[in-house]
């Protein structure tokens, strides 16, 4: 990961346009190919970002300022003009073991793996913890039409969970073995889904599913398990 603290101006052009006037910000270039722009406020959410894969070209403007042009696979661009660099370092973070789910979330995954049709009629399990280059998808399922469905499970459904599932879907939909019959769909499953997360999910074509943990526990019969 490369971390640059710089005074910079940023312009985004794509599905919409956005402008960030000159200010001191943190620029993160991650090993997965993503680029994120952070300020000292706004909690965890970046001011702007480019999802992987993307390319970064570094040039000089006519007046000698450093300019980065970040281009995505969809030709969206993020133009970053840097007037002053305060810090520039690179770090090898190694392989991340992934998020360790708490007891309830882990149990939710186990129960939904046994009863995937509670999320959508005709849904059947293909595999739990389906591996991708950026982490495992909680459940990989198949619907009654044979289409693959990626399921992300949370106790509380928030925007970061929708973003996580979006990144998974971007990768999964590049796999021709998964998209023979059509694109991989996404289901965002949680005991509680916040309104903002639901709006973002629906805007991205992701289905939201509320999970009744107590009902699922009532369907669980340990005597029917092999181990």
PEGI-V15868 format. One record per pair of residues at least 12 apart in sequence whose ideal C-beta (glycine too) atoms are under 10 Angstrom apart, sorted by the first residue. I is the first residue (numbers start at 0). J is the second residue. D is the distance in Angstrom with one decimal. If there is no record, write none. Layout:
BEGIN
I|J|D / I|J|D
END
This chain:
BEGIN
0|27|6.5 / 0|28|7.0 / 0|29|5.3 / 0|30|6.2 / 0|31|9.5 / 0|88|9.1 / 0|89|7.0 / 0|90|5.3 / 0|91|8.0 / 0|92|5.7 / 1|26|8.0 / 1|27|7.4 / 1|28|4.2 / 1|29|8.2 / 1|30|9.1 / 1|34|9.6 / 1|55|9.4 / 1|87|7.4 / 1|88|7.2 / 1|89|4.7 / 1|90|7.9 / 2|25|6.7 / 2|26|7.4 / 2|27|5.9 / 2|28|8.1 / 2|29|9.8 / 2|37|9.8 / 2|86|7.1 / 2|87|7.6 / 2|88|5.6 / 2|89|7.7 / 2|90|7.1 / 3|24|8.9 / 3|25|7.3 / 3|26|4.3 / 3|27|7.9 / 3|28|7.6 / 3|65|9.8 / 3|67|9.2 / 3|79|9.3 / 3|81|7.9 / 3|84|6.4 / 3|85|8.4 / 3|86|6.8 / 3|87|4.9 / 3|88|8.1 / 3|89|9.6 / 4|23|6.9 / 4|24|7.5 / 4|25|5.5 / 4|26|7.7 / 4|37|9.7 / 4|83|9.6 / 4|84|7.5 / 4|85|4.4 / 4|86|4.0 / 4|87|7.8 / 4|88|9.2 / 5|22|9.8 / 5|23|7.2 / 5|24|6.7 / 5|25|8.3 / 5|26|6.2 / 5|65|8.2 / 5|67|9.7 / 5|79|8.3 / 5|80|9.8 / 5|81|4.7 / 5|82|7.8 / 5|83|6.3 / 5|84|4.8 / 5|85|6.2 / 5|86|8.0 / 5|87|7.9 / 6|21|6.2 / 6|22|6.8 / 6|23|5.1 / 6|24|7.8 / 6|80|9.8 / 6|81|7.1 / 6|82|5.0 / 6|83|4.3 / 6|84|8.2 / 6|85|7.3 / 7|19|8.1 / 7|20|9.8 / 7|21|6.7 / 7|22|7.6 / 7|23|8.1 / 7|24|5.9 / 7|26|7.2 / 7|36|8.2 / 7|64|9.3 / 7|65|8.7 / 7|66|9.6 / 7|67|8.6 / 7|79|5.4 / 7|80|6.2 / 7|81|4.6 / 7|82|6.7 / 7|83|8.4 / 7|84|9.0 / 8|20|6.1 / 8|21|4.4 / 8|22|8.2 / 8|24|9.7 / 8|64|9.2 / 8|66|9.8 / 8|78|8.5 / 8|79|7.6 / 8|80|4.7 / 8|81|8.4 / 8|82|7.5 / 9|21|9.0 / 9|22|9.2 / 9|24|7.7 / 9|26|9.0 / 9|36|6.0 / 9|46|7.7 / 9|47|6.1 / 9|67|9.2 / 9|69|9.6 / 9|77|6.7 / 9|78|7.0 / 9|79|5.2 / 9|80|7.7 / 9|81|9.7 / 10|47|9.4 / 10|76|8.2 / 10|77|7.6 / 10|78|4.6 / 10|79|8.3 / 10|80|8.2 / 11|36|9.3 / 11|46|9.8 / 11|47|5.6 / 11|48|9.4 / 11|49|8.5 / 11|69|9.2 / 11|75|7.3 / 11|76|7.3 / 11|77|5.3 / 11|78|7.8 / 11|79|9.8 / 12|74|9.2 / 12|75|6.8 / 12|76|5.1 / 12|77|8.2 / 12|78|7.6 / 13|49|9.1 / 13|71|7.5 / 13|73|7.1 / 13|74|7.8 / 13|75|3.1 / 13|76|7.0 / 13|77|8.5 / 14|73|8.5 / 14|75|7.1 / 15|75|9.6 / 17|46|8.8 / 17|47|6.5 / 17|77|9.3 / 18|47|9.9 / 18|78|9.9 / 19|36|7.3 / 19|38|8.7 / 19|46|6.1 / 19|47|6.7 / 19|79|9.1 / 21|80|8.1 / 21|81|9.6 / 21|82|6.4 / 21|83|9.6 / 22|38|7.2 / 22|39|9.6 / 22|46|9.5 / 23|38|8.3 / 23|39|8.1 / 23|83|8.3 / 23|85|6.9 / 24|36|5.7 / 24|37|6.4 / 24|38|5.6 / 24|39|8.4 / 24|45|9.6 / 24|46|7.1 / 24|47|9.5 / 24|79|9.0 / 24|81|9.7 / 25|37|4.3 / 25|38|7.6 / 25|39|8.1 / 25|45|9.0 / 25|46|9.6 / 25|85|9.7 / 25|86|8.7 / 26|45|9.8 / 26|55|10.0 / 26|67|7.9 / 26|69|9.8 / 26|79|6.8 / 26|81|8.3 / 26|84|9.6 / 26|87|9.2 / 27|45|8.0 / 27|48|8.7 / 28|49|9.8 / 28|53|9.6 / 28|55|6.5 / 28|67|8.9 / 28|69|8.8 / 28|89|8.6 / 29|48|9.9 / 29|51|7.7 / 29|92|8.8 / 29|133|9.9 / 30|51|9.3 / 30|89|9.9 / 30|90|9.8 / 30|91|8.2 / 30|92|7.4 / 30|93|9.7 / 30|94|10.0 / 31|50|9.1 / 31|51|4.7 / 31|52|8.1 / 31|53|10.0 / 31|132|7.3 / 31|133|5.8 / 31|166|8.7 / 31|170|9.7 / 32|49|8.6 / 32|50|8.3 / 32|51|3.4 / 32|52|4.2 / 32|53|5.6 / 32|54|8.3 / 32|55|9.0 / 32|71|9.5 / 32|72|9.7 / 32|132|9.9 / 32|133|9.9 / 33|45|9.6 / 33|48|6.6 / 33|49|6.3 / 33|50|5.8 / 33|51|4.6 / 33|52|8.5 / 33|53|7.0 / 33|69|9.5 / 33|71|9.7 / 33|133|9.3 / 33|166|8.5 / 34|47|8.7 / 34|48|6.5 / 34|49|4.6 / 34|50|8.9 / 34|51|8.8 / 34|53|6.3 / 34|54|9.8 / 34|55|6.5 / 34|67|8.2 / 34|69|4.9 / 34|71|9.3 / 34|77|6.5 / 34|79|8.4 / 35|47|7.8 / 35|48|4.4 / 35|49|8.0 / 35|50|9.7 / 36|48|6.5 / 36|49|9.1 / 36|69|9.7 / 36|77|7.8 / 36|79|7.5 / 43|158|9.8 / 43|159|7.1 / 44|158|7.7 / 44|159|8.1 / 44|162|9.0 / 47|69|9.7 / 47|77|6.4 / 47|79|9.2 / 48|69|9.4 / 48|77|8.1 / 48|162|9.4 / 49|69|5.0 / 49|70|8.1 / 49|71|5.3 / 49|72|9.8 / 49|75|7.0 / 49|76|8.6 / 49|77|5.2 / 50|71|6.7 / 50|72|8.7 / 50|73|9.4 / 50|75|9.2 / 50|162|9.0 / 50|165|7.8 / 50|166|6.5 / 50|169|6.4 / 50|170|10.0 / 51|71|8.6 / 51|72|8.7 / 51|132|8.9 / 51|133|7.9 / 51|166|7.8 / 51|169|7.9 / 51|170|8.4 / 52|70|10.0 / 52|71|7.8 / 52|72|6.0 / 52|169|9.2 / 52|170|9.5 / 52|173|9.4 / 53|69|5.5 / 53|70|6.0 / 53|71|4.7 / 53|72|7.1 / 53|73|9.6 / 53|75|8.5 / 53|76|9.4 / 53|77|8.1 / 54|68|8.4 / 54|69|7.2 / 54|70|5.2 / 54|71|8.5 / 54|72|9.2 / 55|67|5.8 / 55|68|7.4 / 55|69|5.2 / 55|70|8.2 / 55|77|9.0 / 55|79|9.1 / 56|68|4.7 / 56|69|8.0 / 56|70|7.5 / 57|79|9.6 / 57|81|9.4 / 60|80|6.5 / 60|81|9.6 / 60|82|9.9 / 62|80|9.7 / 62|82|9.8 / 64|80|5.6 / 64|81|6.4 / 64|82|5.7 / 64|83|9.2 / 65|79|8.5 / 65|80|7.5 / 65|81|4.2 / 65|82|8.2 / 65|83|9.3 / 65|84|7.4 / 66|78|6.9 / 66|79|7.0 / 66|80|5.2 / 66|81|7.2 / 67|79|4.2 / 67|80|8.1 / 67|81|7.2 / 68|80|10.0 / 72|169|8.7 / 72|173|9.1 / 95|133|9.2 / 95|134|7.7 / 96|134|9.6 / 97|128|9.2 / 97|133|9.4 / 97|134|5.1 / 97|135|6.4 / 98|134|7.6 / 98|135|9.4 / 98|163|9.0 / 100|137|8.6 / 100|152|8.4 / 100|153|9.2 / 100|154|9.1 / 101|154|7.7 / 103|154|5.8 / 103|190|8.4 / 103|212|7.1 / 104|137|9.0 / 104|152|6.6 / 104|153|6.8 / 104|154|5.3 / 104|155|9.6 / 104|189|9.4 / 104|190|9.3 / 104|212|10.0 / 105|137|9.9 / 105|152|9.2 / 106|212|8.0 / 106|215|8.6 / 106|216|8.0 / 106|219|8.8 / 107|137|8.9 / 107|152|5.4 / 107|153|8.5 / 107|154|7.1 / 107|188|7.8 / 107|189|8.6 / 107|190|7.6 / 107|210|6.3 / 107|212|6.3 / 107|215|7.2 / 107|216|9.6 / 108|127|6.8 / 108|128|8.4 / 108|137|5.3 / 108|138|6.9 / 108|150|8.8 / 108|151|10.0 / 108|152|5.2 / 108|188|9.3 / 109|127|8.1 / 109|152|10.0 / 109|215|9.3 / 109|219|8.4 / 110|152|9.6 / 110|210|8.5 / 110|212|7.9 / 110|214|9.4 / 110|215|4.1 / 110|216|6.9 / 110|217|10.0 / 110|218|7.3 / 110|219|5.9 / 111|124|8.6 / 111|127|9.3 / 111|137|8.0 / 111|138|6.3 / 111|140|9.3 / 111|150|7.0 / 111|152|6.3 / 111|186|9.7 / 111|188|6.6 / 111|208|9.2 / 111|210|7.0 / 111|215|7.0 / 112|124|5.4 / 112|126|9.0 / 112|127|5.0 / 112|128|9.5 / 112|137|8.5 / 112|138|5.9 / 112|140|9.0 / 112|150|9.1 / 112|152|9.5 / 113|215|8.5 / 113|218|7.7 / 113|219|7.2 / 113|220|9.3 / 113|223|9.1 / 113|224|8.9 / 114|214|9.5 / 114|215|6.5 / 114|218|5.7 / 114|219|8.5 / 115|138|6.7 / 115|140|5.1 / 115|141|9.1 / 115|142|9.6 / 115|148|8.6 / 115|150|7.6 / 115|186|9.3 / 115|188|9.9 / 116|140|9.4 / 116|142|10.0 / 116|143|9.7 / 117|188|9.2 / 117|208|8.3 / 117|210|7.7 / 117|211|8.2 / 117|214|7.9 / 117|215|6.8 / 117|218|7.9 / 118|138|8.5 / 118|140|7.8 / 118|148|8.4 / 118|150|6.5 / 118|152|9.4 / 118|186|5.6 / 118|188|5.8 / 118|206|8.4 / 118|208|4.7 / 118|209|9.7 / 118|210|7.8 / 119|140|8.3 / 119|142|6.6 / 119|143|8.9 / 119|148|7.4 / 119|150|9.3 / 119|184|9.2 / 119|186|6.6 / 119|188|9.8 / 119|206|7.1 / 119|208|7.1 / 120|142|8.6 / 120|143|7.2 / 121|140|9.7 / 121|141|8.9 / 121|142|5.5 / 121|143|3.1 / 121|144|8.0 / 122|138|9.1 / 122|140|4.9 / 122|141|7.4 / 122|142|5.6 / 122|143|7.8 / 122|148|6.4 / 122|150|8.4 / 122|186|8.2 / 122|208|9.9 / 123|140|6.2 / 123|141|5.5 / 123|142|8.0 / 123|143|8.4 / 123|148|9.5 / 124|138|6.4 / 124|139|7.8 / 124|140|5.6 / 124|141|8.2 / 124|150|9.3 / 125|138|8.1 / 125|139|4.5 / 125|140|5.8 / 125|141|5.5 / 125|147|7.1 / 125|148|8.8 / 125|149|9.9 / 125|177|9.6 / 126|138|7.7 / 126|139|4.8 / 126|140|8.7 / 127|139|7.9 / 127|140|10.0 / 127|150|9.8 / 129|147|9.3 / 129|149|7.3 / 129|150|9.4 / 129|167|8.7 / 129|171|8.3 / 129|177|9.5 / 131|149|9.0 / 131|166|8.6 / 131|167|5.9 / 131|168|9.8 / 131|169|9.7 / 131|170|5.1 / 131|171|6.7 / 131|174|9.0 / 132|166|10.0 / 132|167|9.9 / 132|170|6.2 / 133|163|8.9 / 133|166|6.0 / 133|167|7.2 / 133|169|9.3 / 133|170|6.6 / 134|163|8.0 / 134|166|8.6 / 134|167|7.7 / 134|170|9.8 / 135|167|9.0 / 136|148|9.9 / 136|149|4.8 / 136|150|7.2 / 136|151|6.9 / 136|152|9.8 / 136|163|9.5 / 136|164|8.1 / 136|167|5.1 / 136|168|9.0 / 136|170|9.3 / 136|171|7.4 / 136|183|9.4 / 136|185|9.2 / 137|149|8.2 / 137|150|5.6 / 137|151|5.6 / 137|152|4.5 / 137|153|9.0 / 137|163|10.0 / 137|164|9.2 / 137|167|9.3 / 137|186|9.8 / 137|188|8.2 / 138|150|3.9 / 138|151|8.4 / 138|152|7.1 / 138|186|8.4 / 138|188|8.5 / 139|167|9.8 / 139|171|8.3 / 139|177|8.4 / 139|183|8.6 / 140|184|9.3 / 140|186|7.9 / 141|177|9.9 / 141|180|9.2 / 142|180|9.7 / 142|181|9.8 / 142|184|7.5 / 142|186|9.8 / 144|180|6.9 / 144|181|7.7 / 145|179|8.3 / 145|180|4.8 / 145|181|8.3 / 146|177|9.2 / 146|178|8.8 / 146|179|9.4 / 146|180|5.5 / 146|181|4.9 / 146|182|7.6 / 146|183|7.4 / 146|184|6.2 / 147|171|7.3 / 147|172|9.4 / 147|174|9.0 / 147|176|9.2 / 147|177|4.8 / 147|178|7.6 / 147|179|9.0 / 147|180|8.1 / 147|181|8.5 / 147|182|8.5 / 147|183|4.6 / 147|184|7.4 / 148|183|7.0 / 148|184|4.8 / 148|185|7.2 / 148|186|5.9 / 148|206|8.5 / 149|164|6.8 / 149|167|5.6 / 149|168|6.1 / 149|170|9.7 / 149|171|5.8 / 149|172|9.5 / 149|177|9.0 / 149|183|5.7 / 149|184|7.3 / 149|185|5.2 / 149|186|7.4 / 149|187|9.8 / 149|205|9.3 / 150|164|8.5 / 150|167|9.9 / 150|184|9.6 / 150|185|7.6 / 150|186|4.6 / 150|187|8.0 / 150|188|5.8 / 150|206|9.5 / 150|208|8.2 / 151|163|6.1 / 151|164|4.0 / 151|165|9.4 / 151|167|7.0 / 151|168|9.4 / 151|185|7.1 / 151|186|7.5 / 151|187|5.6 / 151|188|7.0 / 151|189|8.7 / 151|200|9.8 / 151|205|8.7 / 152|164|9.9 / 152|186|9.1 / 152|187|8.6 / 152|188|4.9 / 152|189|7.0 / 152|190|9.5 / 152|208|9.4 / 152|210|7.5 / 153|187|7.6 / 153|188|7.4 / 153|189|4.3 / 153|190|8.0 / 153|191|8.8 / 153|192|8.4 / 153|196|9.1 / 153|210|9.2 / 154|189|6.4 / 154|190|5.4 / 154|191|7.4 / 154|210|8.9 / 154|212|8.4 / 155|189|6.2 / 155|190|7.1 / 155|191|5.2 / 155|192|8.0 / 155|193|7.3 / 155|196|8.9 / 156|187|5.9 / 156|188|7.8 / 156|189|3.3 / 156|190|8.0 / 156|191|6.4 / 156|192|3.5 / 156|193|6.2 / 156|195|9.9 / 156|196|5.0 / 156|197|7.6 / 156|200|8.1 / 156|207|7.1 / 156|208|9.3 / 156|209|8.6 / 156|210|9.4 / 157|189|8.5 / 157|191|9.2 / 157|192|8.3 / 157|193|5.4 / 157|195|7.9 / 157|196|5.2 / 157|199|9.7 / 158|193|7.5 / 158|195|5.8 / 158|196|5.1 / 158|197|9.9 / 158|198|9.3 / 158|199|5.8 / 158|200|9.0 / 159|196|8.5 / 160|187|6.4 / 160|188|9.6 / 160|189|7.1 / 160|192|8.8 / 160|193|9.5 / 160|196|6.6 / 160|199|9.8 / 160|200|8.8 / 161|185|8.9 / 161|187|5.9 / 161|192|9.1 / 161|193|9.7 / 161|195|9.0 / 161|196|5.2 / 161|197|8.6 / 161|198|9.4 / 161|199|4.9 / 161|200|4.8 / 161|201|9.6 / 161|202|9.3 / 161|203|7.1 / 161|205|6.5 / 161|207|8.9 / 162|196|9.4 / 162|199|8.0 / 162|200|10.0 / 162|203|9.4 / 163|187|9.3 / 164|185|5.1 / 164|186|8.4 / 164|187|5.7 / 164|188|9.8 / 164|200|7.8 / 164|203|8.6 / 164|205|6.2 / 165|185|7.6 / 165|187|9.6 / 165|199|8.6 / 165|200|8.7 / 165|203|5.8 / 165|204|9.7 / 165|205|7.3 / 167|183|8.7 / 167|185|7.5 / 168|182|8.3 / 168|183|6.0 / 168|184|8.1 / 168|185|5.0 / 168|203|8.1 / 168|204|8.8 / 168|205|7.6 / 169|183|9.8 / 170|183|9.3 / 171|183|4.4 / 171|184|9.8 / 171|185|8.8 / 172|184|9.7 / 172|185|9.8 / 182|204|8.9 / 184|204|7.5 / 184|205|7.8 / 184|206|7.0 / 185|200|7.9 / 185|203|7.8 / 185|204|7.4 / 185|205|4.2 / 185|206|6.9 / 185|207|9.8 / 186|200|9.3 / 186|205|7.1 / 186|206|4.8 / 186|207|7.7 / 186|208|5.4 / 187|199|9.4 / 187|200|5.0 / 187|201|9.6 / 187|203|9.5 / 187|205|5.3 / 187|206|7.1 / 187|207|5.2 / 187|208|7.1 / 188|206|9.0 / 188|207|7.9 / 188|208|4.5 / 188|209|7.8 / 188|210|5.2 / 189|207|7.9 / 189|208|7.9 / 189|209|7.0 / 189|210|6.3 / 190|209|7.1 / 190|210|5.4 / 190|211|7.8 / 190|212|5.7 / 190|213|9.8 / 191|209|7.6 / 191|210|9.1 / 192|207|5.3 / 192|208|8.5 / 192|209|6.5 / 192|210|9.5 / 197|209|9.9
END
